[in-house]
Amino acid sequence: MLSFLSLLSGKFTSNSKSLDSHIIKEANHDLDDCSQTKEQEETDDKTGSRDNFEITNFKLPIEYLEPDEIHTLSNIVSNDLELSNNQDGSNKSIYEYAFKPNHVFSKKMISKWNSKYTTNTAFLNDTQNVLKSIHNYKTDMMNNKHSVKCEKLIKIWNDVKQDESFLEKYNFIEWNILKHLNYSESFLQCFSVINILSPLISLIIPIIFLIFPFLLLKLQRIPITFSVYLDVLKSIAKNHFIGKTLMNIQSLSWDKIIYILITFSLYVLQIYQNVMSCYRFYNNIQKMNDYLYELRDYTKYSIDSMESFANIIKDYDTYSPFYQELKLNCHYLQLFNKQLNSITPFRFSVRKFSSIGYMLKSYYEFYSNKTFENAIQFSFGFEGYVNNLLGLHSNLTSGFISYADFDEDAVTDFKYQYYPPLMDELPVKNSCKFDKNMIISSPNKSGKTTILKTTTINIIFTQQFGCGFYKSAKLTPYSHIHSYLNIPDTSGRDSLFQAESRRCKEIIDNIKLNSGAKCRHFCIFDELYSGTNPEEASKAGHAFLKYLNGFSNVNYILTTHYFAICNKFKKSKQVQNYKMEVNVSKDGTFDYTYKIKKGVSKIKGGIRVLKDMDYPDEIIDTIENQ
């Protein structure tokens, strides 16, 4: 038995040597891991991880319509109108003026709006009714004690779903054959207890090794007292390497002293490693509890939100597919929320300690369950969508936007429309009626292009949510919207004129390809063929518009400086000339009214622009004297 004790002692020393490099490596890894985790959290707190977050499992109600009723908004049109991004350096897109988004989920939905519009007037009328009833939702949710904390939810999502070391970090089983144990509350509880008690276990293992032989002797009923056992241990220790060393420490050589110090250091380092592991586990448990508690509150809020909105849309036939999807995801959220009902704020207590297995199981469920994952993703998109509707409702009640009327035989007619970025100012409002196609002539800076953008934006908005930036509107929906505004120049393979010609040809081909009874086209053109000389540009522009006039299902607006084009359509039954009213003072300065009226502008404004930009007098005089 004494030899057994000696063997145990020797084995422990041998294992200490062999674990040298492994323990040091693990300890360094732990320290680095803690440091990196802290740095990563600080970075995430600053950025919110918003740029890396996308809502992938939510579709707008418009996307549930029949395919032939959904029409794709081209990137060309979107970029030309700056619907979801802008070119003036500000951070506000056109959609943001309509939706007034006040959280990240709402802003993330803009990219989804910026892709589809519809010709289904029944859906658009139902959408108007939803907007008229959205105040009921607002009332229901006003007293809800929970809220949507987008930044925190995004951080939770990214920390769990984008962490490749999730299983290792939270000490879950990584072997596929044993992964089912991650759903076992009792197993996870026992596993957690071992993790937490690991420093204490490290301390008492040497003591256990010393006492264990005594217990064996007692079990074999060998008559021995503990004091006698201690005397035997002391006798063995005197003949053991470590015992001899400690008793003759003053006469030891440096190599033996170093060996003893290294052995002791490894033991301390092992204890330190276990303490750090326990500390990290404690922090992870606290973090996990906070995340689950936040998810519990959020899912409860989202369930209430979905149920309230479902009551609004349940009677509208065109919203039926979306209603079914909404109820299904609401059901999954209820199941997930039920699992989280027992989650309470974190406190260091026996009760909280005894529920670690339950928390770990719930957390792993959040990580691994695709049904819950999809439902939560859907809820993020839903909260963004509803916030968009609340923004529209706010603009409607404030009088910034109004509803449209839809009629299959109606002539498109916008009364007192204006450009969305001017909504907080005193915008000049203009009306546009397409009983004839429109050509607008006027000098630079008079507002021609703004008319183009305003009209097209209002068509798109009206065919997405039934309202727009006008006092009133009548519309027969368009199936295709075309834009000729910002034509790329020689940065590509084409010259400017080639790029312009290519864009016009694409529009013609699309109109010819989609000329059925249900197809209607709306086009905007800003200075046709400006990449060539004025004479040829006027001829080409006239020929192009004359060709478009042959299609009864096409409406267009053209802005131009080429008076020759305007003059050729003065007596046309299909085209009406308009001009932006500009008053010229005696000193030659321009007073821009930004009002549209019938007629052809005769004002040449190029020189005025150069004067306003303080060009040298020599240049101005040379121009005027030619």
Summary of the structure (lengths in Angstrom):
residues: 626
radius of gyration: 37.8
end to end distance: 120.1
largest distance: 129.2
contacts: 1851
relative contact order: 0.10
helix: 61%
strand: 11%
